[in-house]
Amino acid sequence: MASPEIEDGPDGPLAGHPQALRPLTGTLIAAVLAARGYAVSGDPDGDLVGRWAESLIWFHRRGGQGELLQIRTVAAHRFDIAEVPALHAFCNTWNHDRLWPKAFVHVADDGLAHVYGEVVTDLERGVTPHQLDQLLDCGITTGCQLAAAVAALPGGSAR
């Protein structure tokens, strides 16, 4: 999907020359998502999260300077711990056949297993709004593809 026309006021996070690199900030991520019409909210740690279908997608800034963009999908379906070997096999096949997102299994404190996906990009040198839009679109689109594949697995239940 092509990037939307990204415009902003003279002092907004998207202002300036469209090809100028700028540091990755939560404000920039939120502005690019808003330009696409996506609704996200902040958590107490300052990370952004949104809901796509039944799944949650988190937008984290990692690294010493917040220069790493991590887009993490938490698929809505949960599985009994007995399904973990099958989920590992699913994730291994997914990771073998696709570049994004990296899929992995996480067992939560409640004993239920979840499948997560993530796309991580190092933006130490900066990013343009158009580049960030493409990265966010990749993370969201492929995260939704993973979540749909997880939903089709036997033994899961939606939250």
Buried (B, 14 or more C-beta within 10 A) or exposed (E): EEBEEBEBEEEEBBBEEEEEEBBBEBEBBBBBBBBBEBEBEEEEEEBBBBEBEEBBBBBBBEBEEBBBBBBBBBBBBBBEEEBBEBBBEBBEEBBEEBEBBBBBBEEEEEEBBBBBBBBBBEBEEEBBBBBBBBBBBBBBBBBBBBBEBBBEBEEBEEE
